[in-house]
Amino acid sequence: MDFTFSEDQIAFRHSMSRFLMTEAAPEMLREIWETDGGRSPELRNKIAAQGLTALSVPEAEGGMGLGDVDWALMTQEIGYYAIPDSLADTAYVAAGILSALPEGHALRATWLPKVADGSARLAVGHPVNPWVADAQLSDLLLMAEPTPQGLALHALSREAVQIAPLTSIDASRRLARVQWTPSSSSLVLSGEQAQPIWDAALDRANLNISGQLIGLAQCMLDRSVDYVTQRKQFGKVIGSFQAVKHHLADVVTSIEFAKPVLYRAVVAMNEGDVNRAAYVSHAKIACAEAAWLAGRQGIQTHGAMGYTWEVDLQMFMKRAWVLNSAWGDQAFHKARLRSMLLSDTAVLGPSASMPSASNTI
């Protein structure tokens, strides 16, 4: 399997990275964190102008019509710069749910153009992830209702639900508990019809989280490397000490081992692989472990000051901590992976992991 991205995909990533480097510097993030809403409409509008909100929206609704593979790099950039916004929840997860509705469906026709131009914020609630990000700021909430036939899909306005804000160790995460009453007026699809859509949404949400965790891990590594090449002890930069080198080398290895797992899961998602859920859970586990290690070793290399508000490292470390449990904790994803590996129909071995050299990303 060839994990080489196209020149257009790499160019788009580089353009987004250059943009966010200027527009989402740590000092700007701190200012946004400390506002009441914790969001910057100006930053979101600028991101929309770059085309990121239109990435997954079909061309018929004003978007680019691109797939899951194109998000594999973008989510890493969102994580690397710790964007204080549930941007991908709207532009990737919610857009995927709406795009799965039949063409001409009123909900799809109304909201996808607004997602594409960045004028709407959508929130997604799922039993696996009951704490809804940016619910109090959303224009529309897509909620799952458990039924005997599966998860039904409901669409509600913010005024139709009760929202109880929750605190988080990551000040940029604006979470809430949403209370609502299912009704025929809010019902979009029955459980039997909507269950496959919710299954795909769960996997897309985890690919989004996994990509952000890789980005966070890389950012924490870069900041740690920068610190140890400047900090001196005993007349030498601490980066020259072998123990410090080993700490950071472990992080590099963990990140590089997690990336192909993420990309394999993205391909499985894009192609509708029968074992998609297992690949996605494997990616979430690997990427979360890389981010945890990057945070832990970053604290080691920074010393106790790495926890303090004045040091940028803590911003990215806290984000990694909370994303580790978003859309399913480690136990949930290990259970999904185990169920595939131990099933009677499991297809194992190198040929299953890398089925064909012609499958390119």
C-alpha positions in Angstrom: 0.0 0.0 0.0 1.4 3.4 -1.1 1.0 6.0 1.6 2.4 8.8 -0.7 0.1 11.8 -0.7 -0.5 13.8 -3.9 1.3 17.0 -4.6 -2.0 18.9 -4.3 -2.7 17.4 -0.8 0.8 18.2 0.4 0.5 21.8 -1.0 -2.8 22.3 0.7 -1.3 21.1 4.0 1.6 23.4 3.7 -0.6 26.4 2.9 -2.8 25.7 6.0 0.3 25.3 8.1 1.7 28.6 7.0 -1.6 30.3 7.6 -2.1 28.8 11.1 1.5 29.6 12.0 0.6 33.3 11.7 -3.1 33.3 12.7 -3.0 30.8 15.6 0.2 31.5 17.5 0.3 30.4 21.1 -0.1 34.0 22.4 -3.3 34.4 20.3 -4.6 31.1 21.6 -4.2 32.2 25.2 -6.3 35.3 24.4 -9.1 33.2 22.9 -9.0 30.7 25.8 -9.6 33.5 28.3 -12.7 34.9 26.5 -16.2 33.9 27.7 -17.0 32.0 24.6 -13.6 30.6 24.1 -13.9 31.0 20.3 -12.8 33.4 17.7 -15.3 34.1 14.9 -12.6 36.0 13.1 -10.3 33.0 13.1 -13.0 30.6 12.0 -14.0 32.9 9.1 -10.4 33.1 8.0 -10.1 29.3 8.1 -13.3 29.0 6.1 -11.8 31.5 3.5 -8.9 29.0 3.2 -11.4 26.4 2.1 -11.1 24.0 5.0 -14.8 24.0 5.9 -15.7 23.1 2.3 -13.4 20.2 2.1 -15.9 17.4 2.6 -19.0 19.1 1.3 -20.2 17.8 -2.1 -19.7 20.0 -5.0 -23.5 20.2 -5.6 -23.8 22.0 -2.2 -20.9 24.4 -2.8 -18.0 22.3 -1.5 -14.9 20.6 -2.8 -16.3 17.1 -2.7 -13.1 15.5 -1.3 -12.9 12.4 0.8 -11.6 11.1 4.1 -8.0 10.8 2.9 -7.7 14.6 2.4 -8.5 15.1 6.1 -5.7 12.9 7.2 -3.2 15.7 6.9 -5.6 18.6 7.8 -6.5 17.1 11.2 -2.8 16.9 12.0 -2.4 20.6 11.4 -5.5 21.4 13.5 -3.9 19.4 16.3 -0.4 20.9 15.8 -1.7 24.4 16.4 -4.3 23.4 19.0 -7.0 25.3 17.2 -9.5 26.3 19.9 -12.6 25.3 17.9 -14.5 22.1 17.1 -13.9 22.9 13.5 -13.6 19.3 12.2 -16.8 18.3 14.1 -18.7 20.6 11.7 -16.6 20.4 8.6 -15.8 16.7 8.7 -18.1 14.7 11.0 -21.3 16.6 10.7 -20.7 17.2 7.0 -20.3 13.5 6.6 -23.7 12.8 8.3 -25.5 15.3 6.1 -23.8 14.2 2.9 -25.1 10.7 3.6 -28.7 11.9 3.4 -30.4 11.5 0.0 -29.8 14.2 -2.6 -32.4 16.9 -2.3 -33.2 16.2 1.4 -34.2 19.5 3.0 -31.7 19.2 5.9 -28.8 18.5 3.5 -29.8 21.2 1.1 -30.2 23.8 3.9 -27.1 23.2 6.0 -24.3 21.9 3.8 -23.9 25.2 1.9 -23.7 26.9 5.3 -21.0 24.4 6.4 -19.1 25.0 3.2 -19.0 28.8 3.6 -18.3 28.6 7.3 -21.4 30.4 8.4 -22.8 27.5 10.4 -21.5 25.6 13.4 -22.9 22.1 13.9 -22.6 19.9 17.0 -22.8 16.1 17.1 -24.0 14.1 20.1 -23.5 10.3 20.3 -23.9 7.7 23.1 -20.2 7.0 22.9 -19.4 10.7 23.3 -22.2 12.2 25.4 -20.4 15.4 26.2 -21.1 17.6 23.2 -18.4 20.0 22.0 -19.6 23.6 21.3 -23.2 22.7 21.9 -23.9 26.1 23.4 -22.5 27.8 20.3 -24.1 25.6 17.6 -26.7 26.5 15.1 -27.8 22.9 14.7 -27.4 19.8 16.8 -27.3 16.3 15.3 -28.3 13.9 18.0 -28.5 10.1 18.2 -31.5 8.4 19.9 -31.0 4.8 20.9 -33.9 2.6 19.6 -34.4 -1.2 19.2 -33.6 -0.9 15.5 -30.5 1.2 16.0 -29.5 4.9 16.5 -32.1 7.3 15.1 -30.9 10.6 13.7 -32.5 13.8 15.0 -31.8 17.5 14.1 -32.5 20.2 16.7 -32.0 23.9 17.0 -30.1 25.2 20.1 -33.3 26.6 21.4 -34.9 23.1 21.4 -32.4 21.6 23.9 -31.2 22.2 27.4 -27.5 22.8 27.6 -25.5 22.4 30.8 -21.8 23.6 30.4 -19.1 21.4 31.8 -15.6 22.3 32.8 -12.5 20.8 31.2 -8.8 20.7 32.1 -8.3 22.0 28.5 -9.8 25.5 28.6 -10.2 25.4 24.8 -12.6 22.6 25.0 -16.2 23.9 25.5 -18.2 20.8 26.4 -21.8 20.5 27.5 -24.3 18.0 28.6 -27.3 18.2 26.3 -30.8 17.2 27.4 -33.5 16.9 24.8 -36.7 15.1 24.0 -37.0 13.1 20.8 -40.1 14.0 18.7 -41.5 13.4 15.3 -40.6 17.0 14.3 -36.9 16.5 15.1 -36.6 13.0 13.6 -34.6 12.8 10.4 -34.0 9.1 9.9 -35.2 6.0 11.9 -32.8 3.8 13.7 -32.7 1.2 10.9 -31.9 3.9 8.3 -29.5 6.0 10.4 -27.4 3.3 12.1 -24.9 3.0 9.2 -24.6 6.8 9.1 -23.9 6.9 12.8 -21.4 4.1 12.5 -19.5 6.1 9.9 -19.8 9.2 12.0 -18.2 7.5 14.9 -15.3 6.3 12.8 -14.8 9.7 11.2 -14.8 11.4 14.6 -12.1 9.0 15.8 -10.0 9.6 12.6 -10.4 13.3 13.3 -9.2 12.8 16.9 -6.4 10.5 15.9 -5.0 13.0 13.4 -5.1 15.8 16.0 -3.3 13.6 18.5 -0.5 13.0 16.0 -0.3 16.8 15.4 -0.2 17.5 19.1 2.5 14.9 19.6 4.6 16.4 16.9 4.1 19.9 18.3 5.1 18.8 21.8 8.2 17.1 20.4 9.2 20.2 18.4 8.8 22.4 21.5 10.8 20.0 23.6 13.6 19.8 21.1 13.7 23.6 20.9 13.9 23.8 24.7 16.7 21.3 25.2 18.8 23.0 22.5 18.7 26.2 24.5 18.5 25.2 28.1 22.0 24.8 29.7 23.2 22.9 32.8 26.8 22.4 33.9 27.9 24.6 31.0 26.2 22.4 28.3 22.9 22.4 26.5 20.8 19.6 28.1 20.0 18.3 24.6 23.6 17.0 24.5 22.9 14.6 27.4 22.3 11.0 26.4 19.3 10.5 28.7 17.5 13.5 27.2 18.2 12.2 23.7 16.7 8.9 24.5 13.5 10.5 25.9 12.9 12.4 22.7 14.0 9.5 20.4 11.3 7.4 22.0 8.7 10.1 21.0 10.0 10.2 17.4 9.6 6.4 17.1 6.1 6.4 18.6 4.9 9.1 16.2 6.4 7.4 13.1 4.9 4.1 14.1 1.5 5.7 14.6 1.3 7.5 11.3 1.0 4.5 9.0 -1.6 3.1 11.3 -3.6 6.3 11.0 -3.2 6.3 7.2 -4.3 2.7 6.9 -7.4 3.5 8.9 -8.2 6.4 6.6 -7.9 4.2 3.5 -10.2 1.7 5.2 -12.7 4.5 5.9 -12.5 5.8 2.4 -13.0 2.4 0.8 -15.7 1.1 3.1 -13.5 -1.8 4.3 -15.5 -4.4 6.2 -12.9 -4.2 9.1 -13.0 -0.4 9.1 -13.9 -0.1 12.8 -11.0 -2.2 13.9 -8.5 -0.2 11.8 -10.0 3.1 13.2 -9.7 1.9 16.8 -6.2 0.7 16.2 -5.3 4.2 14.9 -7.0 5.9 17.9 -5.0 3.7 20.3 -1.6 4.2 18.5 -2.1 8.0 18.1 -3.2 8.5 21.7 -0.2 6.6 23.0 2.1 8.7 20.9 0.6 11.9 22.2 0.7 10.7 25.8 4.4 9.8 25.4 5.2 13.2 23.8 3.5 15.0 26.7 5.2 12.8 29.4 8.7 13.1 27.9 8.1 16.8 27.2 7.5 17.3 30.9 10.6 15.4 31.7 12.7 17.5 29.5 11.2 20.8 30.6 11.2 19.9 34.3 8.4 20.9 36.6 8.0 24.2 34.8 6.4 22.3 31.9 3.1 22.2 33.9 3.0 25.9 34.5 0.7 28.3 32.6 3.6 30.4 31.3 5.0 27.5 29.3 3.3 26.7 26.0 3.8 23.0 26.4 0.9 22.7 28.9 -1.6 23.9 26.3 -0.9 21.1 24.0 -0.5 18.5 26.7 -3.9 19.2 28.2 -5.5 19.0 24.8 -3.9 15.5 24.3 -5.2 14.4 27.7 -8.8 15.2 26.9 -8.8 14.0 23.3 -7.6 10.6 24.6 -11.1 9.9 26.0 -13.1 11.7 23.3 -15.3 9.5 21.1 -14.4 6.3 23.1 -11.7 5.7 25.7 -8.9 3.2 25.4 -11.0 0.4 26.8 -13.7 1.0 24.2 -11.3 0.9 21.3 -9.3 -2.1 22.6 -12.6 -4.0 22.8 -13.5 -3.1 19.2 -10.1 -4.2 18.0 -10.2 -7.4 20.0 -13.6 -8.4 18.6 -12.2 -8.3 15.1 -8.9 -10.0 15.8 -10.5 -12.8 17.7 -13.5 -13.4 15.4 -13.7 -16.6 13.3 -13.6 -14.6 10.1 -10.6 -12.4 11.0 -8.2 -12.0 8.1 -4.7 -11.6 9.6 -1.1 -11.2 8.3 0.8 -8.8 6.1 -1.6 -9.3 3.1 -4.5 -8.1 5.2 -2.6 -5.0 6.5 -1.2 -4.0 3.1 -3.6 -5.7 0.6 -2.3 -4.2 -2.6 0.5 -2.0 -3.8 -2.1 -0.3 -6.1 -4.0 1.2 -3.2 -2.6 4.7 -3.0 -3.5 7.4 -0.6 
